[in-house]
Amino acid sequence: MAKDTLDVTDGRTGARYELPIELGAIRAIDLRKIKASADDIGLRSYDPGLTNTASCKSAIGYVDGERGVLCYRGYAIEELAEKSDYLETAYLIVKGELPDAHHFAMWRHNITTHSMVHENIKKFMDGFRYDAHPMGMLVGTVGALSTFYPDAKNVLDLESRRLQTRRLIGKMPTLAAFAYRRSRGLPYVYPDNELSYTGNFLSMLFKMTELRYEPDPVLERAVDVLFILQAEHEQNCSTNAVRCVASARADPYSAVAAGVAALYGPLHGGANEAVIRMLEEIGTVARIPEYLKGCKTGERRLMGFGHRIYRNYDPRARIIKELAHRVFEVTGKNPLIDVALELERQALEDDYFVSRKLFPNLDFYSGVIYQALGMPLTMFPVLFAIARTAGWMAHWAELVRDPEQRIVRPRQIYVGEGARSYVPIEKRPEPVMREDAVSRTI
Ligand code: CMC
């Protein structure tokens, strides 16, 4: 008779074990009872990059990478991108349900009225070097917010969690825009509460001497859709970083600063910036075959292609590709789009990419749109960070409320030296040998 168990025979000892299967998983801790000898600490699973390890149960985002499906709280990303707006989607992600009109008005009001930052934040911004990357500024200033809100340490308090969530979603665009203005040597623009979330963000970025900035509705909507697409993506590197820091009961500003830092990496949120650099380097359609050759020999990666989870077309990439054309009707065509479209076409006909199931991801086309909107490359991951704040806060709250969660403390498989005695410096081996040994470690 079928049973929800995994029956294991340990080849080393011949012992048999029955491990319960729950929700398609065994508990890694159950492996510990599998021992080769009495003093063995028990079997561990080895999973670099956590490719097949579920670290939590989550009800927020769902990704089916084989079929190219992404849902937030059960709603398909395609439907949200078409019918919702970022603030409503953020509500859904954080609270689990779409709001009614009354609750949505309250949410909008609460986020909007938390968009101001303490004046001293401007001094932090001013302290960065003139050419500081805005993502580096964001890591620093988000973390610094924790010093302004010591009440955020009450992570087990529901009201405090709600307040920090409003504050963080409200303030991220302000911090991001301040970082941009700083890098341009422009005066900071304060939030305009009469504008939408994304309209206000565009105002804080681009307002010059006009009394009121009027965002173009097509571009305002385009940024809103991009924010919806980037709002949540279950256990990715940055969300895992947020959860890891939060597991130590750190305040959410510190946890989100860790998420922003992870997102800074070129293999994660920095990929759309890297895509534009790549498209600029390729320059013309004629140079694509040569560039793809380098990707296939492992000389470089085709940025914006491939995904740990999607082994099919990333549904977000499809939406963005269509969005690009609407944006170009207002801004004029970004010439890089022709290179991008042809690059995608050739890659998807190439056995190297097809056999590895490498398809365009979210970042392949998002950079082309951001560039057309007038954003400098360095701002791309910053925009991603604003959008992802909703997902991070939802995961933070889920983790804090989950009685099964404990401080993150993975195991390792030690492969270093055995116990040895300290050797005085004058008696250590020849320099050549030492250098050789050191070069193996860093
Ligand atoms: N270009 C060329 N080859 C690639 C690429 C690529 N973009 N991505 C993966 N491969 C190859 C890789 O060399 C390996 O080949 P082989 O089996 O011969 O050694 C195979 O495909 C599997 O690659 P992997 O590194 O094991 O895959 P991964 O799941 O660890 O990496 C990834 C996922 C997204 C880091 C990777 O695909 C990549 O570096 N892509 C480019 C960067 C990028 O676009 N990142 C944005 C990700 S989406 C947004 C986000 O979640 O932040």
Residues whose N, C-alpha, C, O or C-beta is under 5 A from the ligand:
A	BS01	CMC	N236 P266 L267 H268 G269 A271 C295 R300 R301 L302 M303 G304 F305 G306 H307 R308 R356 N361 D363
